[in-house]
Amino acid sequence: MTVKRVVVVPAHGRELEIGTLCVLLRRLGEVVVIDNGSGDDTAEVAGALGAGVIRLKERQGWRYLLRRIKRLVREGGYKEVIIYDPKDRAEVTHMREAVSRFEGRGIIRFKVPESHEGDGGPFYFGTWMMSRDALLSMRLKGLRISPEREIMHYARKYSIPTGEVEVERIRYKKRKAEAKRPPATLRDLFRGGRSFVRNHPLTFWGSLGVVALFFGLFMGTLTVNHFYTHHRLHYYYAFLTFVLVFLSGVLLFTGLILNAFTTLRERVDAFMRGV
């Protein structure tokens, strides 16, 4: 007999990884994503992959989220619930054995190395598995100290069976692909340089202007030194000094003008998009 189980994933700004999580977590039960006030496409990606979606207009702490999860479990008639914290990135394959042995009562905490326990904020909870009765009977007041401490204290107080299972973290293939990326070619370097010049004209042209000014001052020093030593002007040094100083001024002015045009273009684009 298959136990009716729900996997709840409270997510905020996780559009890049929620798709992977939804596919993996299907092995454990019905997936429901709580979009915790995200400003990206977290809810859209989860919905497109067949997961249930609950949208929250503003980001909420775990006290509110637990009340919302209780309501979901009560209305859906689920016998078991897994609360999956995306910050943990708990490896689903390693969770399956513990989930299969779960007897429908008690609480299991999935201990993940390198987790975010040290954050101390209201948005870290961890990954847990609970029976329907254990979850619905909880009366956690504020989760101010630590969710783990409060849940374990509650379990001891009411003699609820607890357990802890160590699991690994998900290692996304994206990182491996980036590690195997081929070295940049001259064309890639040229494209990157052209993009930098287009997006940061003041930095590029201003840097060239400063370099030209430095060499101009150096040539000016040689010109003055030659004049005091030989009591006559070295026309080549003087001409080169004038050219370098003039060029530095032109480059700096060019950088300022192009930077002004770039800023104006960005503001016009933002205005046209209605931002």
Secondary structure, 3 states (H helix, E strand, C coil): CCCCEEEEEEECCCCCCHHHHHHHHCCCCEEEEEEECCCCCHHHHHHHCCCEEEEECCCCCHHHHHHHHHHHHHHHCCCEEEECCCCCCECHHHHHHHHHHCCCCCEEEEECCCCCHHHCCCCCCCEEEEEHHHHHCCCCCCCCCCHHHHHHHHHHHCCCCEEEEECCECCCHHHHHHHCCCCCCHHHHHHHHHHHHHHCHHHHHHHHHHHHHHHHHHHHHHHHHHHHHHCCCCHHHHHHHHHHHHHHHHHHHHHHHHHHHHHHHHHHHHHHHCC
